[in-house]
Amino acid sequence: MTIISAERRGSFLGVLERHWTSKGYKLVTTSPNGLVAHFRTQDGFQLEVLIAPNGQAHLSVTTPCVDKSEVAQPTSKPNGPDYARQELPAPDVRSSFWSSDAPLG
């Protein structure tokens, strides 16, 4: 829910890219505007990170094909807001670093 300023969005994606490639994940594609990146793990998971126009980072994971199995619903409550059945609110957390409009360097 942290606001990532326009000046820091590229840096945020760069931090994720360095971390994920250090884990052996392969960068597959990036968007022309540099605000979306797709990665693939060695075992076929696909990761996406995108920065929305309001500065909110979205991370998603797609699993490789699997056999259907019975999985019980979680029995514990989320350790924070549960947005599973509603639209995500706009980011509202300001970080002294990630939300800063000051240029890096």
Contact map, one row per residue, 1 for C-alpha under 8 A:
111000000000000000000000000000000000000000000000000000011000000000000000000000000000000001111000000000000
111100000000000000000000000000000000000000000000000000111000000000000000000000000000000000111110011000000
111110000000000000000000000000000000000000000000000001110000000000000000000000000000000000111110011000000
011111011000000000000000000000000000000000000000000000111000000000000000000000000000000000000000011100000
001111111000000000000000000000000000000000000000000000100000000000000000000000000000000000000000011110000
000111111000000000000000000000000000000000000000000000100000000000000000000000000000000000000000000010000
000011111100000000000000000000000000000000000000000000000000000000000000000000000000000000000000000111110
000111111111000000000000000000000000000000000000000000000000000000000000000000000000000000000000011110110
000111111111100000000000000000000010000000000000001000100000000000000000000000000000000000000000000000000
000000111111110000000000000000000110000000000000000000000000000000000000000000000000000000000000000000000
000000011111111000000000000000000000000000000000000000000000000000000000000000000000000000000000000000000
000000011111111100000000000000000000000000000000000000000000000000000000000000000000000000000000010000000
000000001111111110000000000000000010100000000000100000000000000000000000000000000000000000000000000000000
000000000111111111000000000000000000000000000000000000000000000000000000000000000000000000000000000000000
000000000011111111100000000000000000000000000000000000000000000000000000000000000000000000000000000000000
000000000001111111110000000000000000000000000000000000000000000000000000000000000000000000000000000000000
000000000000111111111000001000000000000000000000000000000000000000000000000000000000000000000000000000000
000000000000011111111100000000000000000000000000000000000000000000000000000000000000000000000000000000000
000000000000001111111110000000000000000000000000000000000000000000000000000000000000000000000000000000000
000000000000000111111111110000000000000000000000000000000000000000000000000000000000000000000000000000000
000000000000000011111111111000000000000000000000000000000000000000000000000000000000000000000000000000000
000000000000000001111111100000000000000000000000000000000000000000000000000000000000000000000000000000000
000000000000000000111111100000000000000000000000000000000000000000000000000000000000000000000000000000000
000000000000000000011111110000000000000011000000000000000000000000000000000000000000000000000000000000000
000000000000000000011111111000000000001111000000000000000000000000000000000000000000000000000000000000000
000000000000000000011001111100000000001110000000000000000000000000000000000000000000000000000000000000000
000000000000000010001000111111000000111100000000000000000000000000000000000000000000000000000000000000000
000000000000000000000000011111000000111100000000000000000000000000000000000000000000000000000000000000000
000000000000000000000000001111100000111000000000000000000000000000000000000000000000000000000000000000000
000000000000000000000000001111110111110000000000000000000000000000000000000000000000000000000000000000000
000000000000000000000000000011111111100000000000000000000000000000000000000000000000000000000000000000000
000000000000000000000000000001111110000000000000000000000000000000000000000000000000000000000000000000000
000000000000000000000000000000111111000000000000000000000000000000000000000000000000000000000000000000000
000000000100000000000000000001111111100000000000000000000000000000000000000000000000000000000000000000000
000000001100100000000000000001111111100000000000111100000000000000000000000000000000000000000000000000000
000000000000000000000000000001101111110000000001111000000000000000000000000000000000000000000000000000000
000000000000100000000000001111100111111000000001110000000000000000000000000000000000000000000000000000000
000000000000000000000000001111000001111100000111100000000000000000000000000000000000000000000000000000000
000000000000000000000000111110000000111110000111000000000000000000000000000000000000000000000000000000000
000000000000000000000000111100000000011111011110000000000000000000000000000000000000000000000000000000000
000000000000000000000001110000000000001111111110000000000000000000000000000000000000000000000000000000000
000000000000000000000001100000000000000111111000000000000000000000000000000000000000000000000000000000000
000000000000000000000000000000000000000011111000000000000000000100000000000000000000000000000000000000000
000000000000000000000000000000000000000111111100000000000000001100000000000000000000000000000000000000000
000000000000000000000000000000000000000111111110000000000000111100000000000000000000000000000000000000000
000000000000000000000000000000000000011110011111000000000000111100000000000000000000000000000000000000000
000000000000000000000000000000000000011110001111100000000011110000000000000000000000000000000000000000000
000000000000000000000000000000000001111000000111110000000111100000000000000000000000000000000000000000000
000000000000100000000000000000000011110000000011111000001111000000000000000000000000000000000000000000000
000000000000000000000000000000000011100000000001111100001110000000000000000000000000000000000000000000000
000000001000000000000000000000000011000000000000111111111100000000000000000000000000000000000000000000000
000000000000000000000000000000000010000000000000011111111100000000000000000000000000000000000000000000000
000000000000000000000000000000000000000000000000001111110000000000000000000000000000000000000000000000000
001000000000000000000000000000000000000000000000001111110000000000000000000000000000000001100000000000000
011111001000000000000000000000000000000000000000001111111000000000000000000000000000000000100000000000000
111100000000000000000000000000000000000000000000001111111100000000000000000000000000000001100000000000000
110100000000000000000000000000000000000000000000111100111110000000000000000000000000000000000000000000000
000000000000000000000000000000000000000000000001111100011111000000000000000000000000000000000000000000000
000000000000000000000000000000000000000000000011110000001111100000000000000000000000000000000000000000000
000000000000000000000000000000000000000000000011100000000111110000000000000000000000000000000000000000000
000000000000000000000000000000000000000000001111000000000011111000000000000000000000000000000000000000000
000000000000000000000000000000000000000000001110000000000001111100000000000000000000000000000000000000000
000000000000000000000000000000000000000000011100000000000000111111000000000000000000000000000000000000000
000000000000000000000000000000000000000000111100000000000000011111000000000000000000000000000000000000000
000000000000000000000000000000000000000000000000000000000000001111100000000000000000000000000000000000000
000000000000000000000000000000000000000000000000000000000000001111110000000000000000000000000000000000000
000000000000000000000000000000000000000000000000000000000000000011111000000000000000000000000000000000000
000000000000000000000000000000000000000000000000000000000000000001111100000000000000000000000000000000000
000000000000000000000000000000000000000000000000000000000000000000111110000000000000000000000000000000000
000000000000000000000000000000000000000000000000000000000000000000011111000000000000000000000000000000000
000000000000000000000000000000000000000000000000000000000000000000001111100000000000000000000000000000000
000000000000000000000000000000000000000000000000000000000000000000000111110000000000000000000000000000000
000000000000000000000000000000000000000000000000000000000000000000000011111000000000000000000000000000000
000000000000000000000000000000000000000000000000000000000000000000000001111110000000000000000000000000000
000000000000000000000000000000000000000000000000000000000000000000000000111110000000000000000000000000000
000000000000000000000000000000000000000000000000000000000000000000000000011111000000000000000000000000000
000000000000000000000000000000000000000000000000000000000000000000000000011111100000000000000000000000000
000000000000000000000000000000000000000000000000000000000000000000000000000111111100000000000000000000000
000000000000000000000000000000000000000000000000000000000000000000000000000011111000000000000000000000000
000000000000000000000000000000000000000000000000000000000000000000000000000001111100000000000000000000000
000000000000000000000000000000000000000000000000000000000000000000000000000001111110000000000000000000000
000000000000000000000000000000000000000000000000000000000000000000000000000001011111100000000000000000000
000000000000000000000000000000000000000000000000000000000000000000000000000000001111111100000000000000000
000000000000000000000000000000000000000000000000000000000000000000000000000000000111110000000000000000000
000000000000000000000000000000000000000000000000000000000000000000000000000000000111111000000000000000000
000000000000000000000000000000000000000000000000000000000000000000000000000000000011111100000000000000000
000000000000000000000000000000000000000000000000000000000000000000000000000000000010111110000000000000000
000000000000000000000000000000000000000000000000000000000000000000000000000000000010011111000000000000000
000000000000000000000000000000000000000000000000000000000000000000000000000000000000001111100000000000000
100000000000000000000000000000000000000000000000000001010000000000000000000000000000000111110000000000000
111000000000000000000000000000000000000000000000000001110000000000000000000000000000000011111000000000000
111000000000000000000000000000000000000000000000000000000000000000000000000000000000000001111100000000000
111000000000000000000000000000000000000000000000000000000000000000000000000000000000000000111110000000000
011000000000000000000000000000000000000000000000000000000000000000000000000000000000000000011111011000000
011000000000000000000000000000000000000000000000000000000000000000000000000000000000000000001111111100000
000000000000000000000000000000000000000000000000000000000000000000000000000000000000000000000111111100000
000000000000000000000000000000000000000000000000000000000000000000000000000000000000000000000011111100000
011110010001000000000000000000000000000000000000000000000000000000000000000000000000000000000111111100000
011110010000000000000000000000000000000000000000000000000000000000000000000000000000000000000111111110000
000110110000000000000000000000000000000000000000000000000000000000000000000000000000000000000011111111000
000011110000000000000000000000000000000000000000000000000000000000000000000000000000000000000000001111100
000000100000000000000000000000000000000000000000000000000000000000000000000000000000000000000000000111110
000000110000000000000000000000000000000000000000000000000000000000000000000000000000000000000000000011111
000000110000000000000000000000000000000000000000000000000000000000000000000000000000000000000000000001111
000000000000000000000000000000000000000000000000000000000000000000000000000000000000000000000000000000111
